[in-house]
Amino acid sequence: MAGGVLALGLLGLALLAALGVWGLSWWSGARAQAVPYAEFRSLLEAGQVARVVVRGETATVTLEQPVPVPVLTPGGPVTRDARKLRMRVPDEVLTSDTHLMALFQQQRVDLRIEQPTQWLGILLNFLPVLLLVGWAGTVAALLVGLGWWAARRLKVANP
């Protein structure tokens, strides 16, 4: 009985952790459509790009208006109307491609380069500690509850 409750508690904690990681990835920009760099480059040259925010090796691109773009999906490329795009940009592309920077200026694109957020790394580092504390709290609550239940049973059995 106690082993089943403990296993159920651990399963619940694991599901909560997975839901938290999924929520963080969704909140941090995973809603944008993933596109190849070549598609971004052609949109930039066509004057469709309004803003580019680079965090680490990921760039979030906001277009002037929704346009049909080939989107990378697990099932393969699909064409969708999108206004927000996401792509991987290695550091050497931004630092060594002077034509790209000139194109940003020529098209009057709002370019922002930001430090990547550290909160996900901090949370993932504390996650094992939080899970251990939660597990220990669950076990302690279970033991206290069982002790209380046993004490009440003994009082009823021996008045």
N, C-alpha and C positions, 0 to 999 in steps of 0.2 A: 504494500500500500504506500509506504513512505517513499520507496524507490520510484514508483510511478508518478507521484506528485513532484518529486525532485526532477525527474526526466522531463515532465511537462513544464516545470518552471524554467529549466535550461533551454528547452525548445522555444518557449515564449521570449526569453532574453535574446536568443539568437535571431528570432524573427524581428524583434524590435531593433536590434543592431542593423540587420539588413535593410529594414525600412528606413532607418536613419541615414545610412550611407546612400541609399537610392534617393531620398529626399534632398540631401545635400548636393548630389550630382545634378538633380533636376533644377534646383534653385540656382546653381552656379552657372547656368547657361546651356545646359544640355537641350533646352527647348529649341535652340536655333538649329537649322538644317545644316548637316555636314556636306561640304562641297570640296571638290579638288581645287588645288591652287590655280590650275590653268583656267578654270571657270571664273574664279575670282579675278584673275588678271584680265580676262576679256570683258567682264563687267566694269572693271576699273577704267579700262581704255575707252569703253562706250559711255562713260560719264554717269553710270548708274549708282555709284557708291557714294553715300553721304558721310559715313563715319566708320572708322576702324579702331577697335580697342584691342590692344595686344597685351596679354597676360601670360608670361612665360613663353611657351611655344604654341599657344592657342590664340587665335584672333577671332573676335566676334565682329562681323561686318553688318552694318545696317544700310540697306539700299534706299534710294530715293522713293521708290514705289515697288510693290510686289511684281516680280517677273518670274516667268517659268525658268527653273534651273534644274540641271541634273543633280539629284541628291543621292549621296551614298547611303544605302540601307543594307541591313544584313542579307537581304535577298538579291542585292545587286542595285545598280543605278536606276533611279526612277525620276521622272520629271514632275516637279511640283511648283506651285506658285509660292514664293517665299519673299519675305522682306528682311528677315534676319538670317544670317548665315554664320557657320562656324567652320574653321579650317585650321590645320596644323601649319605653323610657319616656323621653320628653323631659324635660330638667331642669325646665322650667316646670311640668310636672304635679306633680312632687314639691314644688316650692317654693311654688306658688300654690294648690294644692288643699288647703285646710285640712280639708275634710270627709274627704278620703282619710286624712290623718294621724289624725284623730279615730277613723276606722274601724279603723285599725291598732291604736290603743290599746284601743278597745272590744273588739276580737276577740282581743287579747293576742298579736298577731303579732310575732315576733322580726324586727325591721327592722334591717338593717345596710347602711350606705352606705360603700363602700370606694373607694379610688382605683383606677382601671383600671391593670392591669399594663403595664409599659413594656417587658417582655422581648421581645414580638413585634416591636415597633418597632425595638428595638436589633438583634435578629437580622436583620430585613429590611434594616437599614442596613448591616450587616456582610456580608450575603450576597454582594453583588457582589465584595467584596474576597476572601472565601473562595473563591468560584468562580474568580476570576482566579488566586489562589495555587494552587488545585488544578489548574487548566488548565496553568499554568506548570510545576508539579511533574510533571504527566503528560508534557508535552513534553520536559522535561529528562530524565526517566527513559527516555523513548523514545529520545532522542538518545544517552544514555550506553549504553543497551542495544544500539543499532545500532553505535556505535563499538566496543564490546566484541566484538560479533559480527563486525564487519569486521576487527578486529585478529586475532581467532582464525583467520579465513579466510585472511588474509595470511600468518600464521605457517605454516599447513598448506600453502599454495601455495608458499611460499618457505622451505624448511627451513634 
